[in-house]
């Protein structure tokens, strides 16, 4: 009599293998797609770019980018920023914790300062930054005036649009300003970083090729995988660089233990508020009625408090506005702060007024400025800022006191 084969064991074993295989596949898929989710789930992607030389920080920029709206904003982090550094338990420059090229403690301090999570980071040493620029076949910057060798008439950078190769990039960034230079080192650094972002976006396909990608990865230190890096550069190509704005972290200069430190305004609460408002603005698909337009502001002091307009201008710039005029109002006895709106963009005046909680906004439209029956010659036109802010006695330097 033949034995009957019991197939139940094989059936059960098959089910176990299928389930185990499914678990492994799902796990691998989740690991593979985790980084992709960081880029595509609608949250703002925060990326820190660092330029260093021999383990010392030379420049740092935080890029905020919303993948859904393609809006972006940048923040410069000055090395002399003064904080209570938790890593060393004392007040010192923020770049102190970067010594030796250790980026993790530095990122931790930045996350506390901005109250955000830094998703990714890129570290460029100065020599490898030069190689990167050569790999990108140059980076173009606009130089407003001839840059001359200190103490001489020798021109080392001519005015106009200039394509920098690797060696020229190092010279441009490390150049010591002379009496002839009309730009500060900070302005040059900001300009180069913006131009680098633009070039990385332009060369996304080139950088995405396997051979070039491997070479580029050897020039930088990053916590991005090669695949996510290629996707990131593709996203950079969507940024409207002409409207991209870099905001330095502002503050007051004070001397501590013989060092001049830049302490963030209002013990750091202001920059946290600026970051929150920036993230909210980036999430808007058209950036509001004015899109990504940078609105201009005139700040006038309507009180007898000296320096109020200048200090307020720094505050306003922190929120991404371009302050083009600082001065005194027609009177020093304004009781209430006022805003004159000439922007012609619905909702933008209210957004601007919200920075200081101002409720007195007067809108002046084109018809009021230039009546149809008014005959004007070109010399009659005078550009006025989108917003004029007249500071009154109800302004305490940060908010309107009701």
DRENDO-1510 file (C-alpha; in Angstrom, 1 decimal, always signed):
<recs>
REC; n; res; u; v; w
REC; 1; UNK; +0.0; +0.0; +0.0 .
REC; 2; UNK; +1.4; +3.4; -1.0 .
REC; 3; UNK; +2.0; +6.1; +1.5 .
REC; 4; UNK; -0.1; +9.3; +1.1 .
REC; 5; UNK; +2.0; +12.4; +0.8 .
REC; 6; UNK; +1.0; +15.1; +3.3 .
REC; 7; UNK; +1.2; +18.4; +1.3 .
REC; 8; UNK; +0.1; +20.5; +4.3 .
REC; 9; UNK; +3.7; +21.0; +5.4 .
REC; 10; UNK; +4.9; +22.2; +2.0 .
REC; 11; UNK; +1.8; +24.5; +1.8 .
REC; 12; UNK; +2.6; +26.0; +5.2 .
REC; 13; UNK; +6.3; +26.4; +4.3 .
REC; 14; UNK; +5.3; +28.2; +1.1 .
REC; 15; UNK; +3.2; +30.6; +2.9 .
REC; 16; UNK; +6.0; +31.4; +5.4 .
REC; 17; UNK; +8.4; +32.0; +2.5 .
REC; 18; UNK; +6.0; +34.3; +0.7 .
REC; 19; UNK; +5.3; +36.3; +3.9 .
REC; 20; UNK; +9.0; +36.6; +4.7 .
REC; 21; UNK; +9.8; +37.7; +1.1 .
REC; 22; UNK; +7.0; +40.3; +1.3 .
REC; 23; UNK; +8.4; +41.7; +4.6 .
REC; 24; UNK; +11.9; +41.9; +3.1 .
REC; 25; UNK; +10.6; +43.6; +0.0 .
REC; 26; UNK; +8.5; +46.1; +1.9 .
REC; 27; UNK; +11.5; +46.9; +4.2 .
REC; 28; UNK; +13.8; +47.4; +1.3 .
REC; 29; UNK; +11.2; +49.6; -0.5 .
REC; 30; UNK; +10.7; +51.7; +2.6 .
REC; 31; UNK; +14.4; +52.2; +3.1 .
REC; 32; UNK; +14.8; +53.0; -0.6 .
REC; 33; UNK; +12.0; +55.5; -0.7 .
REC; 34; UNK; +12.6; +57.1; +2.7 .
REC; 35; UNK; +14.8; +59.8; +1.3 .
REC; 36; UNK; +12.5; +60.3; -1.6 .
REC; 37; UNK; +9.7; +60.9; +0.9 .
REC; 38; UNK; +11.7; +63.7; +2.5 .
REC; 39; UNK; +11.8; +65.4; -0.9 .
REC; 40; UNK; +8.3; +64.8; -2.1 .
REC; 41; UNK; +5.9; +64.8; +0.8 .
REC; 42; UNK; +5.4; +68.6; +0.8 .
REC; 43; UNK; +7.5; +69.5; +3.8 .
REC; 44; UNK; +10.1; +72.2; +3.3 .
REC; 45; UNK; +13.5; +70.7; +2.7 .
REC; 46; UNK; +16.3; +72.3; +4.8 .
REC; 47; UNK; +19.8; +72.0; +3.5 .
REC; 48; UNK; +22.9; +73.4; +5.1 .
REC; 49; UNK; +25.8; +74.4; +2.7 .
REC; 50; UNK; +29.2; +74.9; +4.4 .
REC; 51; UNK; +32.4; +76.2; +2.9 .
REC; 52; UNK; +35.5; +75.5; +5.0 .
REC; 53; UNK; +39.3; +75.7; +4.9 .
REC; 54; UNK; +41.6; +73.4; +6.9 .
REC; 55; UNK; +38.7; +72.5; +9.2 .
REC; 56; UNK; +37.6; +76.1; +9.9 .
REC; 57; UNK; +34.3; +77.5; +8.8 .
REC; 58; UNK; +34.4; +80.2; +6.2 .
REC; 59; UNK; +30.7; +80.5; +5.3 .
REC; 60; UNK; +27.4; +78.8; +6.0 .
REC; 61; UNK; +24.0; +79.0; +4.3 .
REC; 62; UNK; +20.7; +77.4; +5.1 .
REC; 63; UNK; +18.5; +76.7; +2.1 .
REC; 64; UNK; +14.7; +76.3; +2.6 .
REC; 65; UNK; +12.9; +74.7; -0.3 .
REC; 66; UNK; +9.3; +73.6; -0.8 .
REC; 67; UNK; +9.2; +70.9; -3.4 .
REC; 68; UNK; +5.4; +71.3; -4.1 .
REC; 69; UNK; +5.5; +75.1; -4.7 .
REC; 70; UNK; +9.1; +75.3; -6.0 .
REC; 71; UNK; +9.6; +78.3; -3.6 .
REC; 72; UNK; +12.9; +78.8; -1.9 .
REC; 73; UNK; +14.6; +81.1; +0.6 .
REC; 74; UNK; +18.2; +81.3; +2.0 .
REC; 75; UNK; +19.7; +82.4; +5.3 .
REC; 76; UNK; +23.3; +83.3; +5.9 .
REC; 77; UNK; +24.7; +82.2; +9.3 .
REC; 78; UNK; +27.5; +84.6; +10.3 .
REC; 79; UNK; +30.5; +82.9; +12.0 .
REC; 80; UNK; +30.6; +85.6; +14.7 .
REC; 81; UNK; +27.0; +84.8; +15.8 .
REC; 82; UNK; +27.0; +84.9; +19.6 .
REC; 83; UNK; +25.1; +82.1; +21.4 .
REC; 84; UNK; +25.1; +80.1; +24.6 .
REC; 85; UNK; +26.7; +77.1; +23.0 .
REC; 86; UNK; +25.4; +73.9; +24.6 .
REC; 87; UNK; +28.3; +71.9; +23.3 .
REC; 88; UNK; +30.9; +73.8; +25.3 .
REC; 89; UNK; +28.5; +75.4; +27.9 .
REC; 90; UNK; +29.6; +79.0; +27.4 .
REC; 91; UNK; +28.8; +82.1; +25.3 .
REC; 92; UNK; +31.0; +82.1; +22.1 .
REC; 93; UNK; +30.9; +82.3; +18.4 .
REC; 94; UNK; +28.8; +79.7; +16.7 .
REC; 95; UNK; +31.7; +78.6; +14.5 .
REC; 96; UNK; +33.6; +77.6; +17.6 .
REC; 97; UNK; +31.9; +74.2; +17.6 .
REC; 98; UNK; +32.9; +73.6; +14.0 .
REC; 99; UNK; +36.6; +73.3; +14.8 .
REC; 100; UNK; +38.2; +70.4; +13.1 .
REC; 101; UNK; +35.4; +70.1; +10.6 .
REC; 102; UNK; +33.0; +68.4; +13.0 .
REC; 103; UNK; +29.6; +69.4; +11.5 .
REC; 104; UNK; +27.2; +67.5; +13.9 .
REC; 105; UNK; +27.7; +69.8; +16.9 .
REC; 106; UNK; +27.4; +72.8; +14.5 .
REC; 107; UNK; +24.1; +71.5; +13.0 .
REC; 108; UNK; +22.7; +70.9; +16.5 .
REC; 109; UNK; +23.3; +74.6; +17.5 .
REC; 110; UNK; +21.7; +75.7; +14.2 .
REC; 111; UNK; +18.6; +73.6; +14.8 .
REC; 112; UNK; +18.2; +75.1; +18.2 .
REC; 113; UNK; +18.7; +78.6; +16.8 .
REC; 114; UNK; +16.2; +78.3; +14.0 .
REC; 115; UNK; +13.9; +75.7; +15.8 .
REC; 116; UNK; +13.9; +73.5; +12.7 .
REC; 117; UNK; +15.4; +70.1; +11.6 .
REC; 118; UNK; +18.3; +70.3; +9.1 .
REC; 119; UNK; +17.6; +67.5; +6.7 .
REC; 120; UNK; +20.7; +67.5; +4.6 .
REC; 121; UNK; +24.2; +69.1; +4.5 .
REC; 122; UNK; +26.9; +69.8; +1.9 .
REC; 123; UNK; +30.5; +70.5; +3.0 .
REC; 124; UNK; +32.9; +72.1; +0.5 .
REC; 125; UNK; +36.5; +72.5; +1.4 .
REC; 126; UNK; +38.0; +75.5; -0.4 .
REC; 127; UNK; +40.3; +73.4; -2.7 .
REC; 128; UNK; +37.4; +71.0; -3.6 .
REC; 129; UNK; +35.1; +73.9; -4.1 .
REC; 130; UNK; +37.5; +75.1; -6.8 .
REC; 131; UNK; +37.4; +71.6; -8.4 .
REC; 132; UNK; +33.6; +71.7; -8.2 .
REC; 133; UNK; +33.5; +75.0; -10.1 .
REC; 134; UNK; +35.8; +73.7; -12.8 .
REC; 135; UNK; +33.6; +70.6; -13.0 .
REC; 136; UNK; +30.6; +72.9; -13.6 .
REC; 137; UNK; +32.6; +74.7; -16.3 .
REC; 138; UNK; +32.6; +77.9; -14.3 .
REC; 139; UNK; +30.2; +80.0; -12.2 .
REC; 140; UNK; +29.0; +83.4; -13.4 .
REC; 141; UNK; +28.7; +86.4; -11.0 .
REC; 142; UNK; +28.0; +90.1; -11.6 .
REC; 143; UNK; +30.6; +92.4; -10.4 .
REC; 144; UNK; +29.3; +96.0; -10.1 .
REC; 145; UNK; +32.7; +97.7; -10.1 .
REC; 146; UNK; +36.3; +96.9; -10.9 .
REC; 147; UNK; +38.0; +95.0; -8.1 .
REC; 148; UNK; +41.6; +96.2; -7.7 .
REC; 149; UNK; +44.5; +94.9; -5.9 .
REC; 150; UNK; +44.8; +96.4; -2.4 .
REC; 151; UNK; +46.8; +99.6; -2.5 .
REC; 152; UNK; +47.2; +99.7; -6.3 .
REC; 153; UNK; +45.4; +100.3; -9.6 .
REC; 154; UNK; +45.8; +96.7; -10.8 .
REC; 155; UNK; +42.4; +95.3; -11.7 .
REC; 156; UNK; +42.0; +91.7; -10.7 .
REC; 157; UNK; +38.3; +91.4; -11.5 .
REC; 158; UNK; +36.6; +93.6; -14.1 .
REC; 159; UNK; +33.1; +94.9; -13.7 .
REC; 160; UNK; +30.2; +93.2; -15.4 .
REC; 161; UNK; +29.3; +89.5; -15.7 .
REC; 162; UNK; +32.3; +87.4; -15.0 .
REC; 163; UNK; +32.6; +83.6; -15.3 .
REC; 164; UNK; +34.9; +82.4; -12.5 .
REC; 165; UNK; +36.9; +79.2; -12.8 .
REC; 166; UNK; +38.0; +77.3; -9.8 .
REC; 167; UNK; +41.2; +79.3; -9.0 .
REC; 168; UNK; +39.3; +82.6; -9.6 .
REC; 169; UNK; +36.6; +81.5; -7.2 .
REC; 170; UNK; +39.0; +81.0; -4.4 .
REC; 171; UNK; +40.6; +84.4; -5.1 .
REC; 172; UNK; +37.1; +86.1; -5.3 .
REC; 173; UNK; +35.9; +84.6; -2.0 .
REC; 174; UNK; +39.2; +85.2; -0.1 .
REC; 175; UNK; +39.9; +88.6; -1.5 .
REC; 176; UNK; +40.6; +91.3; +1.2 .
REC; 177; UNK; +38.6; +94.4; +0.4 .
REC; 178; UNK; +40.5; +97.5; -0.6 .
REC; 179; UNK; +39.4; +101.1; -0.6 .
REC; 180; UNK; +38.3; +100.7; -4.2 .
REC; 181; UNK; +36.0; +97.8; -3.5 .
REC; 182; UNK; +32.3; +98.7; -3.5 .
REC; 183; UNK; +31.1; +95.3; -2.2 .
REC; 184; UNK; +31.7; +93.7; +1.1 .
REC; 185; UNK; +33.0; +90.2; +1.6 .
REC; 186; UNK; +29.6; +89.2; +2.8 .
REC; 187; UNK; +27.9; +90.5; -0.3 .
REC; 188; UNK; +30.4; +88.7; -2.5 .
REC; 189; UNK; +29.9; +85.4; -0.6 .
REC; 190; UNK; +26.1; +85.7; -0.9 .
REC; 191; UNK; +26.3; +86.4; -4.6 .
REC; 192; UNK; +28.6; +83.5; -5.2 .
REC; 193; UNK; +26.4; +81.1; -3.2 .
REC; 194; UNK; +23.3; +82.2; -5.3 .
REC; 195; UNK; +25.3; +81.8; -8.5 .
REC; 196; UNK; +26.5; +78.3; -7.4 .
REC; 197; UNK; +22.9; +77.2; -6.7 .
REC; 198; UNK; +21.9; +78.4; -10.2 .
REC; 199; UNK; +24.7; +76.6; -11.9 .
REC; 200; UNK; +24.1; +73.3; -10.0 .
REC; 201; UNK; +20.5; +73.5; -11.3 .
REC; 202; UNK; +21.6; +74.3; -14.8 .
REC; 203; UNK; +24.0; +71.3; -14.9 .
REC; 204; UNK; +21.6; +68.8; -13.3 .
REC; 205; UNK; +21.6; +66.4; -16.2 .
REC; 206; UNK; +25.4; +66.6; -16.5 .
REC; 207; UNK; +25.8; +66.0; -12.8 .
REC; 208; UNK; +23.3; +63.1; -12.9 .
REC; 209; UNK; +25.4; +61.1; -15.3 .
REC; 210; UNK; +27.1; +58.2; -13.5 .
REC; 211; UNK; +30.7; +59.1; -14.2 .
REC; 212; UNK; +30.3; +62.8; -13.4 .
REC; 213; UNK; +28.2; +62.0; -10.3 .
REC; 214; UNK; +30.9; +59.8; -8.9 .
REC; 215; UNK; +33.5; +62.5; -9.5 .
REC; 216; UNK; +31.3; +65.2; -8.0 .
REC; 217; UNK; +30.6; +63.1; -4.9 .
REC; 218; UNK; +34.4; +62.9; -4.4 .
REC; 219; UNK; +34.6; +66.7; -4.2 .
REC; 220; UNK; +32.0; +67.1; -1.4 .
REC; 221; UNK; +31.0; +65.7; +2.0 .
REC; 222; UNK; +27.2; +65.1; +2.2 .
REC; 223; UNK; +24.7; +63.0; +4.0 .
REC; 224; UNK; +22.7; +62.6; +0.7 .
REC; 225; UNK; +22.9; +59.4; -1.3 .
REC; 226; UNK; +24.0; +59.8; -5.0 .
REC; 227; UNK; +20.5; +59.1; -6.1 .
REC; 228; UNK; +18.8; +61.7; -3.8 .
REC; 229; UNK; +21.6; +64.2; -4.7 .
REC; 230; UNK; +20.7; +64.0; -8.4 .
REC; 231; UNK; +17.0; +64.5; -7.5 .
REC; 232; UNK; +17.9; +67.5; -5.3 .
REC; 233; UNK; +19.9; +69.2; -8.1 .
REC; 234; UNK; +16.9; +68.7; -10.5 .
REC; 235; UNK; +14.8; +70.5; -7.9 .
REC; 236; UNK; +17.3; +73.4; -7.8 .
REC; 237; UNK; +16.6; +74.1; -11.5 .
REC; 238; UNK; +13.1; +75.2; -10.6 .
REC; 239; UNK; +14.2; +78.0; -8.2 .
REC; 240; UNK; +13.7; +81.4; -9.7 .
REC; 241; UNK; +17.2; +82.8; -8.8 .
REC; 242; UNK; +16.3; +86.3; -9.9 .
REC; 243; UNK; +13.7; +86.4; -7.0 .
REC; 244; UNK; +15.7; +84.2; -4.6 .
REC; 245; UNK; +16.6; +86.1; -1.4 .
REC; 246; UNK; +19.3; +85.5; +1.2 .
REC; 247; UNK; +18.7; +86.9; +4.6 .
REC; 248; UNK; +21.6; +87.2; +7.1 .
REC; 249; UNK; +20.8; +86.4; +10.7 .
REC; 250; UNK; +20.8; +89.9; +12.2 .
REC; 251; UNK; +21.6; +91.1; +15.7 .
REC; 252; UNK; +23.5; +93.5; +18.0 .
REC; 253; UNK; +27.3; +93.6; +18.3 .
REC; 254; UNK; +28.5; +93.2; +21.9 .
REC; 255; UNK; +32.0; +92.4; +23.2 .
REC; 256; UNK; +32.4; +89.3; +25.4 .
REC; 257; UNK; +35.8; +88.2; +26.7 .
REC; 258; UNK; +37.6; +90.4; +24.2 .
REC; 259; UNK; +35.6; +89.0; +21.2 .
REC; 260; UNK; +33.0; +91.0; +19.2 .
REC; 261; UNK; +29.9; +88.8; +18.9 .
REC; 262; UNK; +26.7; +89.3; +17.0 .
REC; 263; UNK; +23.8; +88.4; +19.3 .
REC; 264; UNK; +20.5; +87.6; +17.6 .
REC; 265; UNK; +17.7; +90.1; +18.1 .
REC; 266; UNK; +15.4; +89.4; +21.0 .
REC; 267; UNK; +17.5; +86.5; +22.3 .
REC; 268; UNK; +16.8; +84.5; +19.1 .
REC; 269; UNK; +13.1; +84.7; +19.2 .
REC; 270; UNK; +13.0; +87.0; +16.1 .
REC; 271; UNK; +14.8; +84.6; +13.8 .
REC; 272; UNK; +12.6; +81.8; +14.9 .
REC; 273; UNK; +9.5; +83.9; +14.0 .
REC; 274; UNK; +11.1; +84.9; +10.6 .
REC; 275; UNK; +11.7; +81.2; +9.9 .
REC; 276; UNK; +8.1; +80.3; +10.7 .
REC; 277; UNK; +6.8; +83.0; +8.5 .
REC; 278; UNK; +9.2; +82.1; +5.7 .
REC; 279; UNK; +8.1; +78.5; +5.8 .
REC; 280; UNK; +4.5; +79.5; +5.7 .
REC; 281; UNK; +5.2; +81.8; +2.7 .
REC; 282; UNK; +7.1; +79.1; +0.8 .
REC; 283; UNK; +4.1; +76.8; +1.2 .
REC; 284; UNK; +1.8; +79.2; -0.8 .
REC; 285; UNK; +1.7; +78.1; -4.4 .
REC; 286; UNK; +2.0; +81.6; -5.8 .
REC; 287; UNK; +3.8; +83.1; -2.8 .
REC; 288; UNK; +0.7; +85.3; -2.3 .
REC; 289; UNK; -0.7; +87.9; -4.7 .
REC; 290; UNK; +2.8; +89.3; -5.3 .
REC; 291; UNK; +4.3; +85.9; -6.1 .
REC; 292; UNK; +8.0; +85.8; -5.1 .
REC; 293; UNK; +8.4; +89.5; -5.6 .
REC; 294; UNK; +10.6; +91.3; -3.1 .
REC; 295; UNK; +8.7; +94.4; -1.9 .
REC; 296; UNK; +10.5; +97.7; -1.2 .
REC; 297; UNK; +10.1; +99.7; +2.0 .
REC; 298; UNK; +10.7; +103.2; +3.1 .
REC; 299; UNK; +11.2; +103.6; +6.9 .
REC; 300; UNK; +10.7; +107.0; +8.5 .
REC; 301; UNK; +11.1; +107.9; +12.1 .
REC; 302; UNK; +8.1; +109.9; +13.4 .
REC; 303; UNK; +9.5; +110.1; +16.9 .
REC; 304; UNK; +12.3; +111.9; +18.8 .
REC; 305; UNK; +14.0; +108.5; +19.5 .
REC; 306; UNK; +17.3; +108.6; +17.7 .
REC; 307; UNK; +18.2; +105.6; +15.5 .
REC; 308; UNK; +14.8; +104.1; +15.6 .
REC; 309; UNK; +14.4; +104.0; +11.8 .
REC; 310; UNK; +17.8; +102.3; +11.3 .
REC; 311; UNK; +17.1; +99.6; +13.9 .
REC; 312; UNK; +13.6; +99.0; +12.5 .
REC; 313; UNK; +15.1; +98.7; +8.9 .
REC; 314; UNK; +17.2; +95.8; +10.1 .
REC; 315; UNK; +14.1; +94.2; +11.6 .
REC; 316; UNK; +12.2; +94.6; +8.3 .
REC; 317; UNK; +15.0; +93.2; +6.2 .
REC; 318; UNK; +15.0; +90.1; +8.3 .
REC; 319; UNK; +11.5; +89.3; +7.0 .
REC; 320; UNK; +12.7; +89.5; +3.4 .
REC; 321; UNK; +11.8; +93.1; +2.5 .
REC; 322; UNK; +14.2; +95.5; +0.7 .
REC; 323; UNK; +14.5; +98.7; +2.7 .
REC; 324; UNK; +15.6; +101.3; +0.2 .
REC; 325; UNK; +15.1; +104.5; +2.2 .
REC; 326; UNK; +15.8; +105.3; +5.9 .
REC; 327; UNK; +15.1; +108.8; +7.3 .
REC; 328; UNK; +13.0; +111.1; +9.4 .
REC; 329; UNK; +9.3; +111.8; +8.9 .
REC; 330; UNK; +8.0; +115.3; +8.4 .
REC; 331; UNK; +7.3; +115.5; +12.1 .
REC; 332; UNK; +8.8; +113.9; +15.3 .
REC; 333; UNK; +5.4; +113.8; +17.1 .
REC; 334; UNK; +3.6; +110.9; +15.4 .
REC; 335; UNK; +1.4; +109.3; +18.1 .
REC; 336; UNK; +0.5; +106.3; +16.0 .
REC; 337; UNK; +2.5; +104.2; +13.5 .
REC; 338; UNK; +1.2; +104.3; +10.0 .
REC; 339; UNK; +1.8; +102.3; +6.7 .
REC; 340; UNK; +1.2; +103.8; +3.3 .
REC; 341; UNK; +0.6; +101.0; +0.7 .
REC; 342; UNK; +1.4; +101.6; -3.0 .
REC; 343; UNK; +2.1; +98.0; -3.9 .
REC; 344; UNK; -1.2; +97.4; -5.8 .
REC; 345; UNK; -1.1; +93.7; -4.6 .
REC; 346; UNK; -4.1; +92.5; -2.6 .
REC; 347; UNK; -3.2; +91.2; +0.8 .
REC; 348; UNK; +0.5; +92.2; +0.7 .
REC; 349; UNK; +0.0; +95.3; +2.9 .
REC; 350; UNK; -1.7; +93.3; +5.5 .
REC; 351; UNK; +1.1; +90.8; +5.5 .
REC; 352; UNK; +3.7; +93.5; +5.9 .
REC; 353; UNK; +1.7; +95.2; +8.6 .
REC; 354; UNK; +1.6; +91.9; +10.5 .
REC; 355; UNK; +5.3; +92.0; +11.0 .
REC; 356; UNK; +4.9; +94.7; +13.6 .
REC; 357; UNK; +1.1; +94.3; +14.3 .
REC; 358; UNK; +0.2; +97.6; +12.7 .
REC; 359; UNK; -3.5; +98.3; +12.0 .
REC; 360; UNK; -3.2; +101.7; +10.4 .
REC; 361; UNK; -2.8; +101.1; +6.7 .
REC; 362; UNK; -3.6; +103.6; +4.0 .
REC; 363; UNK; -3.8; +102.3; +0.4 .
REC; 364; UNK; -2.7; +104.7; -2.4 .
REC; 365; UNK; -3.5; +103.4; -5.9 .
REC; 366; UNK; -2.3; +104.5; -9.3 .
REC; 367; UNK; -5.3; +106.6; -9.9 .
REC; 368; UNK; -4.7; +108.6; -6.8 .
REC; 369; UNK; -1.0; +109.1; -7.6 .
REC; 370; UNK; -1.4; +109.8; -11.3 .
REC; 371; UNK; -4.9; +111.1; -12.3 .
REC; 372; UNK; -5.9; +110.3; -15.9 .
REC; 373; UNK; -6.1; +114.0; -16.8 .
REC; 374; UNK; -2.7; +114.8; -15.4 .
REC; 375; UNK; +0.0; +115.6; -18.0 .
REC; 376; UNK; +3.4; +114.4; -17.0 .
REC; 377; UNK; +6.9; +114.5; -18.5 .
REC; 378; UNK; +9.5; +111.7; -17.8 .
REC; 379; UNK; +11.2; +114.0; -15.3 .
REC; 380; UNK; +8.1; +114.1; -13.2 .
REC; 381; UNK; +8.1; +110.5; -12.3 .
REC; 382; UNK; +9.7; +109.6; -8.9 .
REC; 383; UNK; +9.9; +106.0; -7.7 .
REC; 384; UNK; +8.3; +105.4; -4.4 .
REC; 385; UNK; +8.7; +102.3; -2.3 .
REC; 386; UNK; +5.9; +99.7; -2.2 .
REC; 387; UNK; +5.4; +100.5; +1.5 .
REC; 388; UNK; +6.2; +103.6; +3.6 .
REC; 389; UNK; +6.4; +102.9; +7.3 .
REC; 390; UNK; +6.1; +105.9; +9.6 .
REC; 391; UNK; +7.0; +105.0; +13.1 .
REC; 392; UNK; +5.0; +106.5; +15.9 .
REC; 393; UNK; +5.3; +106.6; +19.7 .
REC; 394; UNK; +3.2; +103.4; +20.0 .
REC; 395; UNK; +6.1; +101.4; +18.4 .
REC; 396; UNK; +8.4; +99.7; +21.0 .
REC; 397; UNK; +11.1; +98.7; +18.5 .
REC; 398; UNK; +9.4; +95.4; +17.7 .
REC; 399; UNK; +5.6; +95.7; +17.9 .
REC; 400; UNK; +2.8; +98.3; +18.1 .
REC; 401; UNK; +1.7; +98.7; +21.7 .
REC; 402; UNK; -2.1; +98.9; +21.7 .
</recs>
